[in-house]
Amino acid sequence: MAHLSSEGSVIQIRADVVLPFALSPDPTERFNQERQPCLSVQRALQAGGIFPSDPAWRLSPTPFPLTHRDVAFFQKLGPQLWAFSQALNRLYLQSLKGHQPVWIHHYLDQGKPDALLDYARMKRFRDAVPHVIRPDIIPTETGMAITELDSVPGGIGTTGSLSHAYGALGHALIGGSNGMIEGFAKMLESQRRDQEGCLAIVVSDEAEDYRNEMTWVASQLLAGGMETYCVHPRDLRFTEERLFASTPSGEKPISLIYRFFELFDLKNIPKIELLMYSVKKGHVSITPPYKPWMEEKSAFALLHHPLLEKFWSEALGPDTFDALLHVIPKTWVIDPRPIPPSAVIPNLSLEGTAIADWRQLGQGTQKQRQFVLKPSGFSELAWGSRGVIMGHDLPRSEWAAALEHALNSFTSTPYVLQVFHKGRPFDVTYFDDRRQQLVPMTGRARLSPYYFVSGEDVTLGGILATICPKDKKVIHGMRDAILAPCSLPSPTQPNRAEAC
């Protein structure tokens, strides 16, 4: 280092003493250095049309760091969930044929229209399953807990654009800075048949909040050489031979559709019958398939059902079955039908007392109400954390009323009950856009890895971390939440065993 001294009017440099003020950089300069990463990410997202001028979430100066053990967990999880998805589809089809108990497909079909089920059961779609897999995972004090498994997930564009932005700042990210787009593109290519035509990402009105991010995805695929357009169902035109999309470049024949709309919303989607007819006739391919049983939260209840233990162990292999049992919370379908006096609800008890009637849970204390109640699927309440009820956050009377509502809704919108797992706290920092400064926050995280399947290859494209203030009851994307991609551990980071 150098020391400055003056002799007369001459300034000399000496390399023997450290300047005291060298350890105290100008506060304004330090402030600018700290906020610069957030401003760079903000500008990148705004340029891509992802981040509105009125921010919908908070930005962090750095990605969300994972440990070595976290990374190992997520690398193993993708193939395990892919095996689970294939086994679930097989279980459903075997139940239809009577090779497995019929109550299995009755549960998974409950509340779905017959016309959709008839379409989904066509022989030509038998082996079709979703090729994008995104679980929602809560890191707890004792390990990871998978609360949901989404087959039509939002966040592909948001995670991809965040990865681009943080990658440009030099951060080493899970999947890399372009892993989301590369993984998505590889998956789409594996689903496209030899037929010529463009790729169309079809976004419905119900999913309008995600249109900007899916438009960004389409632009990235197009820039990479894959002709892709994000369109509204109204932009489709049907002929007896082909399906066409109206695009900024004119009308284009479609070879593959990425379905970004929920099956419960089909009745509200323009031209949906023509689209389904084109798929049935083989004029166009579609992913994910029209299979409502693949989008059911009640699938978690089937994994834990003692009568199906032999099936899951054989279909998944004992190791994968055991691994999933440890990370998927115990789940039950809220079925109002009475059971025989000699029977109880499997694996459910209240302070050591077996449960034979769901209403018994309504009498539990706050400590005994550590459960989550939510619609199983095929409902506008079943996505985006809508309809989620936490028993320990309600007075006893309201919890009992919520259980009663779930019982009464079984025929139209079945509910599931799931053991609640509390997320462990994380100390993080976000950029306050209004005050233009960094602010510390203690929050709880939800980690959402995106797995893209092509053939039997399962690629982890990236992981989105959503960190909400610790006083929030449900962790989801909100104005007060921080959204950030997850980063790899640094080469010098010790192999800590913190999260799994």
Protein Blocks (a to p, Z undefined) as FASTA:
>chain_A
ZZdddehjaccddffbccfklmmccfklmmmmmmmmmmmmmmmmmmnomacfbdcbdcdf
bdcdddfklmmmmmmmmmmmmmmmmmmmmmmmmmmnopacfklmmmmmgopafklmmmmm
pmklmmgccfbdcddddddfkbccdfbdcfbdghklmmmmmmmmmmmnopacehijmlmm
mmmmmmmmmmpcfbecdddddddfklmmmmmmmmmmmmmmmmnopacddddfklpccdfk
bccdddfkbpaddfbdcddbdfklmmmpghklmmmmmmmnopaccdddddfklmcfklmm
mmmpmklmmmmmmmnopklmmmmmmmmccdddddfbdcdfkbccehiaeehiacfbfklm
mmpcfklmmccdddfbhpfklgghiaiacfklpcfklmmmmmmmmmmmmmmmccdddddd
dddddddddddfklopacddddddddddddddehjaccdfbdcdddddfkbmbdcddfkb
ccdddddddfklccddfkZZ
